[in-house]
Amino acid sequence: MVRHAATTWGGREFVVLGRQRLTYSDAEERSARFARGLLAVGMGKGTRIGLLAPNSPDWVVAWLAITRIGAVAVLFSTYAKARELGRDLRLADVACLLTVGDHLGNDYVERLEEAIQGLEGSTPGGIECPSHPSLRSVHVWGDRVPGWAAPVGAGIVDRAGGLPDGALTAAEADVDPADPAVVIFTSGSTSDPKAVVHTQGTVVRHPHNL
């Protein structure tokens, strides 16, 4: 779909956020490179990849990259507190988390260290915390990258060049409409938030119906 949209609408604006702009062609090119980077570091179909970041073109590019290789995007509220983050990261079996250091007074480095026991003493790409057995890596946008994380650029995007030709196309061809694409947590207004799974087909059909 991303490739088709880029071919159809090319230089038209796809995302507008303040002064930031992302065209359809930009989205295709950047998400393809990001997707190749994810594949190069061992992510693939079914891998749970968390997104804890504010609205931005970077967020959109990452989401497109995750879903186009058949991985599952697990979405977290930027207002989630440490207890909620810790519970939901474990519940969703998140293997890789993409985040920012801080946003609007929310310190995610501190919050994650509180949420995940043993994270503070971990190394980039070598996270092994008993409380979150699935979590292996955290990648951060921006300049504030703690010792247990790696930059999104150097840790993922820049790794894209090491992937064999055709690997992304093969990964995309293996994605089925019935495959899980996104996990969104409910508000938790009456009890703990529940993880709701949406399939690739649902994600495509819903905006079309709108």
Residue pairs with C-beta under 8 A, 6 or more apart in sequence:
1 204
2 27
2 28
2 31
2 32
2 64
2 68
3 28
3 32
5 14
5 24
5 27
5 28
6 24
6 25
6 27
6 28
6 29
8 24
9 23
9 24
10 23
10 24
10 25
11 23
11 24
11 25
12 23
12 24
13 21
13 22
13 23
14 22
14 23
14 24
14 26
14 27
14 60
15 21
15 22
15 27
15 57
15 60
16 22
17 55
17 56
17 57
20 56
20 57
21 57
22 30
22 57
22 60
22 61
26 57
27 60
27 61
27 64
30 61
31 61
31 62
31 64
31 65
31 68
32 65
32 68
32 168
33 157
33 160
34 61
34 62
34 64
34 65
34 156
34 157
34 160
35 64
35 65
35 66
35 68
35 69
35 168
35 171
36 159
36 160
36 163
36 167
36 168
37 65
37 156
37 157
37 158
37 159
37 160
37 163
38 44
38 47
38 49
38 65
38 66
38 69
38 71
38 156
39 69
39 163
39 167
39 168
39 171
40 156
40 159
40 160
40 162
40 163
41 125
41 137
41 155
41 156
41 159
43 49
43 69
43 71
43 95
43 96
44 69
44 70
44 71
44 171
45 69
45 70
45 71
45 171
45 174
45 175
45 179
46 70
46 71
46 72
46 179
46 180
47 71
47 72
47 95
47 96
48 71
48 72
48 74
48 92
48 93
48 94
48 95
48 96
48 134
48 183
49 66
49 71
49 72
49 73
49 74
49 94
49 95
49 96
49 97
49 98
50 74
50 75
50 76
50 89
50 92
50 94
50 96
50 97
50 98
50 99
51 59
51 62
51 63
51 66
51 73
51 74
51 75
51 76
51 98
51 99
52 76
52 78
52 80
52 85
52 97
52 98
52 99
52 100
52 108
53 59
53 62
53 78
53 98
53 99
53 100
53 103
53 141
54 78
54 100
54 103
54 104
58 141
58 152
62 73
62 98
62 152
63 73
66 72
66 73
67 73
67 181
67 182
67 200
67 203
68 168
68 171
68 172
68 175
69 168
69 171
69 172
69 175
70 171
70 172
70 174
70 175
70 179
70 200
72 180
72 181
72 182
72 183
72 197
73 181
73 182
73 183
74 88
74 92
74 94
74 182
74 183
74 195
75 182
75 183
75 184
75 185
76 85
76 88
76 89
76 185
77 84
77 185
78 103
78 104
78 106
79 106
80 88
81 111
82 111
82 112
82 114
82 115
83 115
84 188
84 193
85 111
85 112
85 115
86 114
86 115
86 116
86 131
86 132
87 192
88 185
88 193
88 195
89 97
89 115
89 116
89 132
89 135
90 131
90 132
90 134
91 195
92 183
92 195
93 134
94 132
94 134
94 135
95 134
95 135
95 136
95 137
96 135
96 136
96 137
96 138
96 139
97 112
97 135
97 137
97 138
97 139
98 138
98 139
98 140
98 141
98 152
99 108
99 112
99 138
99 139
99 140
99 141
100 108
100 140
100 141
100 142
100 144
101 107
101 108
101 109
101 140
101 142
101 143
101 144
101 145
101 146
102 108
102 109
102 144
109 144
109 146
112 119
112 138
113 119
113 120
113 146
116 129
116 131
116 132
116 135
117 129
117 130
117 131
118 128
118 129
118 130
118 131
119 127
119 129
119 138
119 148
120 148
121 148
122 128
122 129
122 148
123 147
123 148
124 137
124 138
124 147
124 148
124 149
124 150
124 155
125 136
125 137
125 150
125 155
126 136
127 135
127 136
127 137
127 138
127 148
128 136
129 135
137 149
137 150
137 155
138 148
138 149
138 150
139 149
139 150
139 151
139 152
139 155
139 156
140 146
140 149
140 150
140 151
140 152
141 151
141 152
145 151
150 156
175 200
176 200
177 199
177 200
177 201
177 204
178 199
178 200
178 201
179 199
179 200
180 197
180 198
180 199
180 200
181 198
181 199
181 200
181 202
181 203
182 197
182 198
182 203
183 195
183 196
183 197
183 198
184 195
184 196
184 198
185 193
185 194
185 195
185 196
186 193
186 194
186 196
187 193
188 194
